[in-house]
Amino acid sequence: MIRLMAIFVLVLLAGCMAPDRVAYSPTAAANASIAGFGDIRTYADTTGQMSDARAWLSVPRHKDVNYLVLSGGGAGGAFSVGALKAWSDKGDRPQFDIVSGVSTGALIAPLAFLGPAHDDTLVSLYTSGIAKELVDADFLPKGLLGASLLKQQPLRRMVERHLTDEILEKIAAEHRKGRRLLILTSNLDSQRAVIWNMGAIAASGRPDALKLFQDVIIASASIPGIFPAVLIKVKANGQEFEEMHSDGGSSSQILTIPEGWMASPQQNAWSKGLKLNMYVIVNNALMPEFSTTTNNTLAVMARASSALIKSQTRSALVATYVYAQKNGIRFRVAAIDTQLPYKMTDPFNTNYMRAVFNLGYAKMASGSLWKDKPIFTDLAAALPPQPTQ
């Protein structure tokens, strides 16, 4: 009890030690832009026509438009990597016209966008054990008194090591061909989901393009409180200030069709003669996972957060599925459907990541990965019947 009280006091003190930020108004927030970059981002809840739809929608090269959606899920991102590697090995992985990523999916998305030539890099990142480098903790009490429990430097080093000028040039070239790479972050100040057109950033030709590209990826992958949020410089009505961006998964675990687009009566219809194929890979288990919860504050909070993420993701998938049915979109979804041992205190456990990778690989290789409806397995239904009393 004393330990929990001490933690509670430290959490209260943490707010007192937070560094000051330049204050700005809701009007400034609504009109903020990145100086010199033009139309590179939009809010997911924006309704009506985009200012330049051609910059956001892929330019079709074939009748089939393939859209890969990579969800959040931390270490579970190894599931996507395994599925993509097996897809490449089968020889029928398409070149995706659109790729979106959220959180761990944002780390995978740029290399998945560039294709199978970068599979080995992703496999190394998610199965070699180097993800352990991310757990460079400040821990209690220092961690609670700072911006986050874990330091940002290990994550930033990993991103900078693999998202280089060369990678940026390749993404820019694909963007000019009409392909699109989209990443989701959460603007914590505005409490709104932000969609970033990463190809447009890469193709801007600006000397600070690589830094902004990396910052957006890091922000999307920064779990609130675990990794520090990323401050991004913006300008509105002559005022310069910094927005605070963090994990895209706080807003939505997947980026499929933006909610504003789905809800808007002014939305553009999909071009006739085109077939949109949407492949959603969820780096998380969406079925119920039974576990007796320890009756302490952190365990209860973690368990409740897990349930919230499952519910949020299911709702987003159902909304996307209904929209797809109405608009003739071919919908496919895959998620972790096997309960694998996982410890919250060891978030990047190598054995877990390898097991999840192998699951994704095996399911893709066997042809059992995809489902055409967002159906979530109830593990209780698979258990043997209990004897009656």
GUGULO-565919 format. One record per residue (C-alpha): x negated, z negated, y; residue in one letter. Coordinates in steps of 0.2 Angstrom, whole numbers, padded with zeros to 4 digits, always signed. Layout:
% residues N
XZYa...
//
This chain:
% residues 389
+0000+0000+0000m-0014-0004+0012i-0022+0012+0008r-0006+0022+0012l-0004+0012+0028m-0021+0016+0033a-0018+0035+0030i-0002+0034+0041f-0012+0026+0055v-0025+0039+0054l-0012+0053+0054v-0005+0046+0070l-0022+0045+0078l-0026+0063+0074a-0014+0069+0087g-0023+0059+0100c-0039+0067+0096m-0033+0085+0096a-0042+0096+0109p-0033+0101+0125d-0026+0119+0126r-0020+0129+0140v-0002+0127+0142a+0009+0143+0144y+0028+0146+0145s+0040+0154+0132p+0041+0169+0143t+0022+0172+0143a+0023+0170+0124a+0036+0183+0122a+0026+0195+0133n+0009+0191+0126a-0003+0205+0120s-0021+0207+0114i-0030+0215+0129a-0036+0233+0126g-0028+0235+0108f-0010+0242+0112g+0003+0241+0099d-0005+0232+0085i+0008+0218+0081r+0026+0214+0081t+0037+0199+0077y+0046+0200+0060a+0062+0195+0067d+0063+0208+0081t+0078+0219+0080t+0081+0236+0087g+0069+0251+0087q+0050+0249+0087m+0041+0255+0102s+0031+0267+0091d+0038+0268+0074a+0026+0282+0069r+0011+0269+0071a+0020+0257+0059w+0029+0268+0046l+0018+0277+0033s+0016+0296+0035v+0023+0303+0019p+0011+0314+0009r+0022+0315-0006h+0040+0312-0010k+0036+0296-0018d+0031+0282-0005v+0022+0267-0014n+0023+0250-0006y+0012+0236-0013l+0017+0218-0008v+0005+0204-0011l+0012+0186-0009s+0004+0169-0005g-0001+0157-0018g-0019+0151-0016g-0029+0152-0032a-0014+0161-0040g-0020+0176-0031g-0030+0179-0046a-0014+0185-0054f-0013+0200-0042s-0031+0204-0045v-0029+0204-0064g-0014+0215-0063a-0022+0227-0051l-0038+0228-0062k-0028+0232-0077a-0018+0245-0068w-0034+0253-0063s-0040+0253-0081d-0024+0261-0087k-0028+0275-0075g-0010+0276-0067d-0012+0265-0052r-0005+0274-0037p-0014+0276-0020q-0002+0264-0010f+0005+0271+0006d+0009+0254+0012i+0000+0237+0007v+0006+0220+0014s-0002+0204+0012g+0002+0185+0015v-0010+0171+0014s-0020+0173-0002t-0012+0191-0003g-0020+0194+0015a-0037+0191+0007l-0034+0204-0007i-0024+0217+0003a-0038+0226+0012p-0048+0229-0003l-0033+0233-0014a-0028+0245+0000f-0045+0254-0002l-0042+0256-0021g-0050+0253-0038p-0067+0256-0031a-0066+0238-0024h-0059+0230-0040d-0075+0222-0045d-0077+0213-0028t-0060+0205-0030l-0063+0200-0048v-0079+0191-0043s-0070+0183-0028l-0056+0176-0040y-0065+0173-0056t-0083+0170-0054s-0081+0152-0047g-0087+0156-0029i-0070+0151-0023a-0076+0133-0025k-0086+0136-0009e-0070+0135+0000l-0069+0116-0004v-0082+0110+0008d-0071+0095+0013a-0072+0083+0028d-0060+0071+0018f-0054+0055+0024l-0055+0048+0037p-0064+0062+0046k-0053+0075+0040g-0037+0068+0046l-0045+0065+0063l-0050+0083+0065g-0041+0100+0065a-0040+0100+0046s-0045+0093+0029l-0056+0107+0025l-0069+0116+0036k-0066+0134+0041q-0084+0140+0040q-0084+0143+0021p-0068+0154+0022l-0075+0163+0037r-0091+0166+0029r-0082+0173+0013m-0072+0185+0024v-0086+0191+0035e-0097+0194+0019r-0084+0206+0012h-0074+0213+0027l-0088+0222+0036t-0090+0236+0048d-0091+0248+0033e-0074+0242+0026i-0066+0243+0043l-0072+0261+0045e-0064+0265+0028k-0048+0257+0033i-0047+0266+0050a-0050+0282+0041a-0035+0279+0029e-0024+0273+0044h-0027+0290+0052r-0021+0299+0036k-0004+0289+0038g-0007+0275+0027r-0003+0257+0033r-0010+0240+0030l+0000+0225+0036l-0004+0207+0037i+0008+0192+0041l+0003+0176+0051t+0013+0162+0058s+0012+0159+0077n+0014+0140+0077l+0017+0140+0095d+0032+0151+0095s+0037+0147+0077q+0038+0166+0073r+0031+0177+0060a+0019+0190+0066v+0016+0207+0058i-0001+0214+0061w-0005+0233+0060n-0022+0231+0053m-0026+0249+0052g-0022+0251+0070a-0034+0237+0074i-0048+0246+0063a-0044+0263+0071a-0045+0256+0089s-0063+0259+0091g-0065+0243+0101r-0082+0233+0099p-0071+0217+0095d-0060+0226+0082a-0070+0218+0067l-0069+0200+0075k-0050+0202+0077l-0047+0210+0060f-0057+0195+0052q-0048+0182+0063d-0030+0189+0057v-0035+0188+0039i-0042+0171+0041i-0027+0165+0050a-0015+0171+0037s-0025+0163+0023a-0027+0146+0032s-0015+0134+0024i-0009+0122+0038p-0018+0105+0038g-0029+0111+0024i-0039+0124+0034f-0039+0124+0053p-0028+0136+0063a-0036+0151+0072v-0034+0153+0090l-0032+0171+0096i-0035+0176+0114k-0020+0185+0123v-0014+0189+0140k+0003+0190+0148a+0007+0193+0167n-0011+0191+0172g-0013+0174+0163q-0025+0172+0149e-0022+0159+0135f-0024+0156+0116e-0010+0158+0103e-0012+0147+0088m-0010+0157+0071h-0010+0150+0054s-0004+0153+0036d+0008+0168+0035g+0016+0159+0020g+0023+0146+0032s+0035+0159+0038s+0037+0169+0022s+0028+0171+0006q+0031+0189+0005i+0031+0203+0018l+0043+0217+0012t+0056+0224+0024i+0055+0213+0040p+0070+0203+0043e+0074+0210+0060g+0074+0227+0052w+0086+0222+0038m+0098+0214+0050a+0097+0226+0064s+0112+0238+0066p+0100+0250+0075q+0088+0252+0061q+0081+0269+0057n+0088+0276+0040a+0075+0281+0027w+0070+0299+0028s+0080+0310+0016k+0071+0317+0001g+0059+0302+0000l+0058+0289-0013k+0052+0272-0009l+0044+0262-0023n+0041+0244-0019m+0030+0234-0030y+0030+0215-0026v+0017+0204-0035i+0021+0185-0032v+0005+0175-0035n+0016+0160-0039n+0027+0153-0053a+0045+0155-0048l+0053+0147-0063m+0056+0128-0064p+0040+0119-0070e+0044+0102-0076f+0032+0088-0073s+0035+0069-0071t+0030+0066-0053t+0019+0051-0048t+0029+0040-0036n+0017+0040-0021n+0017+0048-0004t+0005+0063-0007l+0012+0067-0024a+0030+0068-0018v+0025+0078-0003m+0016+0090-0014a+0030+0092-0027r+0043+0094-0013a+0032+0108-0005s+0030+0117-0021s+0049+0117-0023a+0052+0123-0005l+0040+0138-0008i+0049+0143-0024k+0065+0142-0015s+0059+0152+0000q+0051+0165-0011t+0067+0167-0022r+0078+0169-0006s+0066+0182+0001a+0066+0192-0015l+0085+0192-0017v+0087+0198+0001a+0074+0212-0002t+0083+0216-0018y+0100+0218-0010v+0093+0228+0004y+0084+0239-0009a+0100+0242-0019q+0109+0247-0003k+0096+0259+0003n+0090+0267-0014g+0073+0259-0015i+0065+0257-0032r+0062+0238-0033f+0049+0230-0045r+0043+0212-0045v+0031+0202-0055a+0027+0184-0055a+0018+0170-0065i+0030+0166-0079d+0019+0154-0089t+0016+0136-0085q-0002+0134-0083l-0011+0117-0080p-0015+0115-0062y-0021+0100-0051k-0018+0099-0032m-0034+0089-0031t-0044+0104-0038d-0036+0119-0029p-0049+0132-0033f-0052+0127-0051n-0061+0141-0060t-0053+0139-0077n-0036+0140-0069y-0040+0156-0059m-0047+0164-0074r-0032+0160-0084a-0020+0167-0071v-0031+0183-0069f-0030+0185-0088n-0011+0183-0088l-0009+0196-0074g-0021+0208-0083y-0013+0206-0100a+0005+0208-0094k+0000+0224-0084m-0010+0231-0099a+0005+0228-0111s+0018+0235-0100g+0027+0219-0098s+0023+0215-0080l+0037+0222-0070w+0055+0217-0069k+0068+0227-0059d+0078+0212-0053k+0072+0195-0046p+0077+0185-0061i+0068+0168-0063f+0065+0161-0081t+0072+0144-0084d+0059+0135-0095l+0072+0123-0101a+0082+0137-0109a+0067+0141-0119a+0064+0123-0126l+0071+0119-0143p+0087+0110-0143p+0087+0091-0143q+0095+0081-0156p+0111+0073-0152t+0113+0054-0151q
//
